[in-house]
Amino acid sequence: MRAWLPAWTATLTWKSACFIVVMCCALAAVLGVLVHVEVTRQTVAAARDKALDKLDEASYAYEAGETLPPQSGLDPAGLPPELRALALSGRRGTVIGEAGGRPVMWAAAPADGKALATLIDYGQSAGTIRGLDNAIIGSSVLALGGTVLVGAFAVTRVTRRLHQTATVARRITQGDLDARVGDPRTEDPSRHQDEVSTVAGALDTMAGTLQRKLQSEQRFTADVAHELRTPLTGLQAASELLPEGRPTELVRERVRTMRQLTEDLLEISRLDSGNERVDTDLHQLERLARRVVRASGLETEVVVVRDAHVETDRRRLERVLGNLLANAHKHGRAPVVLTVDGPVVTVRDHGDGYPEYLLADGPQRFRSGGKGHGLGLTIAAGQAEAIGARLEFRRARGGGAEAVLTLPTPTPAPVP
């Protein structure tokens, strides 16, 4: 049943409104019933006393042999059977009935084996009760409408603040660490805080702490990479002066690895800062993909299903594709296939596939399923985000790893 309910029924505003309506209806019903019962009891008691007084007057006149009061008599027509039976049993009583199509109050008592009865008009009392019931219903509807409006206004203010807090939380999740709720209640110590402002203040504090921590880590990464550049440059120059041999080759290889790692760290720190400038232009995707394959020097099959022109930063796109190809050749197995299908580029190998942590959480720096530092895919993901592309990692059908890069298509020029 819940699956068929519209999405807005799950909102706090809707639930609060339903709760207010239900509680108001229940309260109005209880109060209405109590008032109705009490007023009806008092009205019936007053009418009964009046009918019994008139019955006493009729009994006195009957015993004295005088003329009975108006609307009084022995076994009159229209006397309710239950009241007649009560009088014949030797007791007296009253009952509400009808006479001539109008509500009346009957009173009867025993008189020489017959029922001495009298009646009084009950129409005014019945009208009073009906008017009271209508007044209760009308006032309940007005009170319900006013309460719902006031309650909806109050709840909307709370839900609006909660919605703002949730929006800021989503922005922080998406990487906007400058986002803050800025609830005035948390900024003014003299004002009392409610639960919503407490949550907003905690979220702002968490975001500030997280931002300072990440900025500290970014500065540390950038500083370490910058400081390593100078000694590594000197070490590389010194390695060129060593005599040729296996030990020299090992030293040069380690130096190259360290230099590449340093450059990767610098690139990651620039991507983390979010200040990278993107230079976009219109490029033919097939030509760009083939150029990346030739530059990599790796044996890669290029399949073009449908060529496309994309508006992107060529250098960054080449960096993404180059890292994906290098990762496929290093951690996968041949054949490695690069497929261009419109604005979608797929790099697939036929190895064991991506590890589970990467499929679940994406690439993570300094975590790799095999050789390497896990920075290649991290940089590819960061550069893809910088150019507005979507990079997905998944297992290929038939085995192997598959990276799918979806590029934004150029916006068509308006027709004059």
VEXNU-311062 format. One line per field, with one value per residue (C-alpha): residue number from 1; x, y, z. Coordinates in Angstrom, 2 decimals. Layout:
% residues N
k	c(NUM	...);
xx	c(X	...);
yy	c(Y	...);
zz	c(Z	...);
//
This chain:
% residues 416
k	c(1	2	3	4	5	6	7	8	9	10	11	12	13	14	15	16	17	18	19	20	21	22	23	24	25	26	27	28	29	30	31	32	33	34	35	36	37	38	39	40	41	42	43	44	45	46	47	48	49	50	51	52	53	54	55	56	57	58	59	60	61	62	63	64	65	66	67	68	69	70	71	72	73	74	75	76	77	78	79	80	81	82	83	84	85	86	87	88	89	90	91	92	93	94	95	96	97	98	99	100	101	102	103	104	105	106	107	108	109	110	111	112	113	114	115	116	117	118	119	120	121	122	123	124	125	126	127	128	129	130	131	132	133	134	135	136	137	138	139	140	141	142	143	144	145	146	147	148	149	150	151	152	153	154	155	156	157	158	159	160	161	162	163	164	165	166	167	168	169	170	171	172	173	174	175	176	177	178	179	180	181	182	183	184	185	186	187	188	189	190	191	192	193	194	195	196	197	198	199	200	201	202	203	204	205	206	207	208	209	210	211	212	213	214	215	216	217	218	219	220	221	222	223	224	225	226	227	228	229	230	231	232	233	234	235	236	237	238	239	240	241	242	243	244	245	246	247	248	249	250	251	252	253	254	255	256	257	258	259	260	261	262	263	264	265	266	267	268	269	270	271	272	273	274	275	276	277	278	279	280	281	282	283	284	285	286	287	288	289	290	291	292	293	294	295	296	297	298	299	300	301	302	303	304	305	306	307	308	309	310	311	312	313	314	315	316	317	318	319	320	321	322	323	324	325	326	327	328	329	330	331	332	333	334	335	336	337	338	339	340	341	342	343	344	345	346	347	348	349	350	351	352	353	354	355	356	357	358	359	360	361	362	363	364	365	366	367	368	369	370	371	372	373	374	375	376	377	378	379	380	381	382	383	384	385	386	387	388	389	390	391	392	393	394	395	396	397	398	399	400	401	402	403	404	405	406	407	408	409	410	411	412	413	414	415	416);
xx	c(0.00	2.78	4.37	1.31	1.36	2.77	6.22	4.96	3.09	6.46	7.34	7.38	4.93	2.35	2.78	2.55	-0.56	-2.20	-1.28	-2.71	-5.94	-6.42	-5.76	-8.03	-10.82	-10.48	-10.46	-13.44	-15.36	-14.70	-15.60	-18.65	-19.95	-19.37	-21.15	-24.01	-24.54	-24.43	-26.73	-29.16	-29.23	-30.00	-32.64	-34.40	-34.27	-35.88	-38.59	-39.21	-39.60	-42.05	-44.05	-44.16	-45.35	-48.17	-48.90	-49.16	-51.58	-53.66	-53.66	-54.86	-57.66	-58.66	-58.82	-60.82	-63.22	-62.29	-61.66	-58.29	-55.67	-55.34	-53.62	-54.30	-56.64	-57.21	-55.70	-55.36	-54.74	-51.10	-49.79	-46.67	-47.37	-44.34	-45.42	-49.01	-47.68	-45.54	-48.56	-50.77	-48.08	-48.55	-45.63	-45.30	-42.76	-41.98	-40.95	-40.23	-42.56	-44.62	-48.07	-49.40	-46.01	-44.24	-41.91	-43.54	-42.73	-45.33	-45.87	-48.19	-49.32	-51.83	-55.45	-58.11	-56.66	-56.13	-53.26	-53.61	-51.34	-50.39	-47.92	-45.90	-44.29	-40.71	-40.07	-38.20	-35.92	-35.26	-34.54	-32.11	-30.22	-30.13	-28.84	-26.19	-25.09	-24.85	-22.89	-20.50	-19.94	-19.46	-17.08	-15.15	-14.70	-13.54	-11.22	-9.87	-9.19	-7.49	-5.40	-4.32	-3.28	-1.34	0.17	1.12	2.80	4.76	5.70	6.69	9.13	10.75	10.78	12.21	15.13	15.54	15.46	18.14	20.29	19.83	20.74	23.95	24.77	24.35	26.61	29.27	28.91	29.48	32.72	31.60	33.29	32.55	28.81	27.35	23.84	24.51	21.49	21.17	20.33	23.75	25.57	23.86	24.69	21.94	19.21	17.92	18.62	16.11	16.86	17.07	19.60	21.61	21.80	22.68	25.44	26.85	26.84	28.64	31.23	31.77	32.15	34.65	36.71	36.65	37.65	40.59	41.74	41.55	43.26	46.02	46.44	46.43	49.09	51.16	50.93	51.81	54.68	56.15	55.93	57.54	60.31	61.04	61.35	64.74	66.62	65.08	66.24	69.75	69.55	68.50	71.36	73.79	72.44	73.27	76.94	77.12	78.82	76.53	75.46	72.63	73.00	72.85	69.69	68.05	68.94	67.63	64.41	63.80	64.51	62.04	59.45	60.00	59.75	56.52	55.11	56.03	54.35	51.27	51.10	51.38	48.61	46.36	46.95	45.97	42.83	41.95	42.28	39.50	41.25	42.14	41.40	39.77	40.45	37.73	37.58	35.82	37.71	37.08	36.99	38.30	41.38	42.10	41.72	44.07	46.64	46.53	47.04	50.03	51.57	51.22	53.24	51.05	49.38	45.74	42.92	40.81	37.17	35.03	31.31	30.28	32.55	31.60	32.83	33.16	33.80	36.46	39.96	42.18	45.13	43.01	41.07	44.32	45.52	42.38	42.57	46.32	45.94	43.11	45.20	48.26	46.18	44.59	47.97	49.60	46.88	44.85	45.63	45.60	43.78	43.08	40.32	39.47	35.97	34.52	30.72	29.60	30.57	31.24	34.76	35.28	38.63	38.46	40.98	40.58	42.17	40.66	38.63	38.67	38.86	35.68	36.67	37.16	33.80	32.09	33.86	35.83	39.62	41.56	45.03	47.82	45.57	46.06	45.08	48.53	51.67	51.55	50.37	46.74	47.24	46.63	42.92	42.56	43.99	41.80	38.69	39.73	40.47	37.22	35.32	37.22	36.05	32.49	32.68	31.39	33.83	32.46	34.34	32.67	33.20	32.95	30.71	32.76	35.41	37.83	37.73	35.84	36.16	33.41	33.99	30.92	31.79	29.43	28.11	28.47	25.46	23.90	23.93	20.52	18.80	18.37);
yy	c(0.00	2.42	2.01	3.65	6.71	9.90	11.02	14.15	12.02	11.05	14.66	15.88	18.67	16.18	13.91	16.83	18.15	14.72	14.47	17.93	17.16	13.82	15.28	18.27	16.03	13.72	16.64	18.30	15.03	14.36	17.91	17.94	14.67	15.83	19.14	17.47	14.86	17.38	19.94	17.21	15.83	19.21	20.00	16.66	17.01	20.46	19.21	16.16	18.33	20.55	17.55	15.95	19.25	19.37	15.66	16.49	19.29	16.87	14.23	16.79	17.92	14.30	13.42	16.58	15.84	19.06	19.65	18.31	20.77	21.20	18.33	15.95	12.95	9.30	6.92	9.69	8.76	8.80	7.81	5.69	2.03	1.67	4.67	3.31	-0.03	1.75	3.67	0.57	-1.16	1.47	3.74	7.07	8.24	10.36	9.70	11.79	11.13	12.85	14.37	15.99	15.67	17.69	16.45	16.36	15.15	12.69	12.12	9.43	8.06	5.38	6.47	3.87	1.22	3.65	5.86	9.55	11.28	14.79	16.29	19.43	20.82	19.62	21.33	24.31	22.08	19.83	22.90	24.15	20.84	20.85	24.42	23.51	20.52	22.73	25.32	22.64	21.30	24.78	25.96	22.69	23.13	26.73	25.78	22.87	25.10	27.75	25.18	23.51	26.84	27.91	24.44	24.24	27.63	26.59	23.19	24.74	27.04	24.04	21.89	24.78	24.98	21.20	21.29	23.99	21.89	18.81	20.86	22.06	18.48	17.29	20.11	19.07	15.45	16.60	18.34	21.92	22.32	26.05	25.36	26.39	26.53	29.74	29.48	32.82	31.02	29.37	32.62	34.59	33.10	35.16	33.32	29.97	27.10	24.50	21.03	22.21	24.94	22.44	20.10	23.02	24.18	20.66	20.35	23.69	22.70	19.33	20.97	23.49	20.80	18.60	21.51	22.46	18.85	18.36	21.68	20.68	17.36	19.10	21.57	18.75	16.74	19.77	20.78	17.27	17.00	20.41	19.64	16.31	17.87	19.51	16.53	14.20	16.46	16.38	12.64	12.12	14.29	12.34	9.02	10.04	10.31	6.78	4.13	1.95	-1.30	-3.09	-1.17	2.12	1.05	0.14	3.55	5.39	3.36	4.16	7.83	7.89	6.20	8.74	11.65	10.27	9.78	13.35	14.73	12.65	13.98	17.56	16.92	15.42	18.39	20.76	18.74	18.72	22.48	22.87	25.81	24.07	26.05	24.11	25.19	23.70	23.45	21.28	18.04	14.97	12.09	9.34	11.35	12.25	8.63	7.31	9.97	8.84	5.21	6.10	8.24	5.45	3.04	0.21	-2.35	-1.28	-2.03	0.99	0.36	3.24	2.50	6.11	9.13	12.37	15.89	16.83	20.13	19.41	20.12	18.07	17.82	16.62	14.15	12.70	12.38	10.44	8.06	7.60	6.62	4.22	2.53	2.32	0.79	-1.73	-2.90	-2.95	-4.70	-6.47	-8.76	-8.39	-7.65	-4.11	-2.45	1.25	1.81	5.13	5.17	8.77	10.74	7.48	6.02	2.55	1.01	-2.72	-5.39	-9.14	-9.60	-10.40	-7.19	-4.33	-5.16	-5.00	-1.89	0.06	-0.99	-0.03	3.24	4.30	4.64	5.44	6.88	4.61	1.59	-0.71	-4.24	-4.95	-2.98	0.80	3.43	3.70	7.27	6.70	5.99	8.63	11.24	9.94	10.31	13.80	15.01	13.51	15.45	18.62	18.43	17.53	13.89	10.80	7.96	4.56	1.39	-2.00	-5.62	-6.41	-9.11	-12.21	-11.13	-8.27	-4.67	-1.93	1.82	3.89	7.62	9.62	13.08	16.04	16.81	20.34	22.60	23.22	26.78	28.48	28.68	32.34);
zz	c(0.00	0.88	-2.54	-4.11	-1.86	-3.42	-2.31	-0.53	2.01	3.49	4.37	7.95	7.05	5.82	8.82	11.24	9.50	9.71	13.39	14.11	12.20	13.96	17.41	16.77	15.50	18.49	20.93	19.23	19.24	22.91	23.98	21.71	23.13	26.71	26.14	24.25	26.96	29.80	28.14	27.04	30.59	32.06	29.43	29.86	33.66	33.48	31.11	33.32	36.42	34.58	33.31	36.77	38.30	35.78	36.52	40.25	39.41	37.27	40.06	42.62	40.28	39.59	43.29	44.01	41.17	39.42	35.73	34.61	33.26	29.48	27.61	30.50	30.72	31.52	28.98	26.35	22.73	21.73	25.17	24.63	25.49	27.73	29.81	30.00	31.23	33.83	35.14	35.28	37.33	40.01	39.27	37.58	35.02	32.00	28.43	25.35	22.44	19.78	19.60	16.46	14.80	17.52	20.25	23.67	27.17	28.55	32.25	33.63	37.00	38.18	38.75	39.66	37.37	34.59	33.45	34.28	31.74	30.78	28.32	27.80	24.66	24.21	20.83	22.29	24.32	21.32	19.19	21.82	21.72	17.90	17.89	20.42	18.30	15.20	17.14	18.40	14.88	13.38	16.08	15.85	12.10	12.54	15.36	13.32	10.31	12.43	14.28	11.05	9.54	12.62	13.03	9.35	9.58	12.65	11.21	7.87	9.64	11.31	8.17	6.14	8.54	8.43	4.63	4.62	6.97	4.74	1.64	3.27	4.33	0.73	-0.51	2.00	0.84	-2.75	-1.73	-1.02	2.35	2.41	2.79	6.14	7.58	9.48	11.80	13.63	16.85	16.92	16.17	18.96	22.40	24.05	22.10	23.28	20.90	19.84	18.49	14.87	15.66	17.69	14.68	12.39	14.74	15.01	11.20	10.78	13.38	11.71	8.28	9.63	11.35	8.26	6.03	8.25	8.38	4.61	3.95	6.34	4.53	1.14	2.26	3.69	0.44	-1.67	0.61	0.65	-3.13	-3.63	-1.18	-2.88	-6.32	-5.71	-4.23	-6.81	-9.63	-8.18	-7.67	-11.27	-12.52	-10.33	-11.60	-15.17	-14.16	-12.82	-14.97	-17.01	-15.40	-13.67	-10.38	-12.30	-14.13	-10.82	-9.35	-12.42	-12.38	-8.71	-9.33	-12.23	-10.03	-7.28	-9.71	-11.16	-7.69	-6.78	-9.91	-9.19	-5.64	-6.91	-9.42	-6.75	-4.45	-7.27	-7.95	-4.25	-4.05	-6.63	-8.29	-11.53	-14.69	-17.51	-21.12	-23.28	-27.03	-29.60	-30.37	-32.52	-30.06	-32.39	-33.37	-29.76	-28.60	-31.29	-30.37	-26.72	-27.76	-29.93	-27.18	-24.62	-26.72	-25.45	-27.69	-27.55	-29.98	-30.91	-31.89	-33.15	-33.09	-33.57	-33.63	-31.91	-31.31	-27.66	-25.95	-23.38	-22.10	-24.41	-21.99	-19.12	-21.28	-22.60	-19.02	-18.07	-21.03	-20.62	-16.96	-17.77	-20.49	-18.23	-15.45	-17.83	-19.14	-15.70	-13.70	-16.41	-19.31	-23.08	-25.20	-24.05	-26.09	-26.25	-27.66	-28.81	-29.00	-29.35	-26.23	-24.33	-24.19	-22.73	-21.75	-21.15	-20.31	-19.89	-16.49	-13.10	-12.91	-10.45	-6.73	-4.69	-2.71	-5.94	-7.35	-4.09	-3.15	-6.21	-6.52	-3.35	-3.24	-2.00	-2.25	-5.20	-5.98	-7.41	-8.22	-8.00	-5.56	-6.55	-7.78	-11.50	-11.19	-8.48	-10.85	-13.69	-11.53	-10.41	-13.93	-15.21	-12.56	-13.49	-17.12	-16.14	-17.25	-15.43	-14.86	-13.84	-12.93	-13.33	-14.21	-17.91	-19.24	-19.85	-17.33	-17.04	-15.90	-17.70	-17.21	-18.85	-19.40	-20.41	-21.72	-21.79	-25.26	-26.63	-26.29	-29.73	-30.91	-30.92	-34.29	-35.32);
//
